[in-house]
Each structure stands twice: as structure tokens, then as C-alpha cells.
Amino acid sequence: MTQKTYPRLMLALTVIYGLVIALLALLQTGGVGLVAIVGGVIVGLGWALTGILAKRPS
């Protein structure tokens, strides 16, 4: 994987996560808050890891 792959992958995962949360809210599914919290933490950690990996010299 190249240095540009990680941000692109994270952007795609962030968009998918947002769509899933929107779909769950639209369908009025219970537990949307829990899914949003857990997913937000995972996406945030992914972006943090992407930032760390992007700063490494190749």
C-alpha cells in the first residue's frame, strides 16, 4: 500500500459509516446512538493511525 492509499481508504470508510448511521436513523432502528459512538471511535482511531503512517518517511 502506498502513502496515498490510507487516506483514500479512510475517506471511503468514513463515507460508508455516515451512510450506515443515516440509514439506521431513517429506518428508526434502536441503538443508533451506540452504533454511532462505537463507529465514531473506530473511525477516529483509523484517522489517527492514518496520520501517523502518513508522516513516516518511505
Contacts in CASP RR format, 6 or more apart in sequence:
PFRMAT RR
TARGET T0000
AUTHOR 0000-0000-0000
METHOD contacts of the structure
MODEL  1
MTQKTYPRLMLALTVIYGLVIALLALLQTGGVGLVAIVGGVIVGLGWALT
GILAKRPS
3 53 0 8 1.000
3 54 0 8 1.000
3 58 0 8 1.000
6 49 0 8 1.000
6 50 0 8 1.000
6 51 0 8 1.000
6 53 0 8 1.000
6 54 0 8 1.000
7 50 0 8 1.000
7 54 0 8 1.000
10 43 0 8 1.000
10 46 0 8 1.000
10 47 0 8 1.000
10 50 0 8 1.000
13 43 0 8 1.000
14 43 0 8 1.000
14 47 0 8 1.000
17 39 0 8 1.000
17 40 0 8 1.000
17 43 0 8 1.000
20 35 0 8 1.000
21 32 0 8 1.000
21 35 0 8 1.000
21 36 0 8 1.000
24 30 0 8 1.000
24 31 0 8 1.000
24 32 0 8 1.000
24 35 0 8 1.000
25 32 0 8 1.000
END
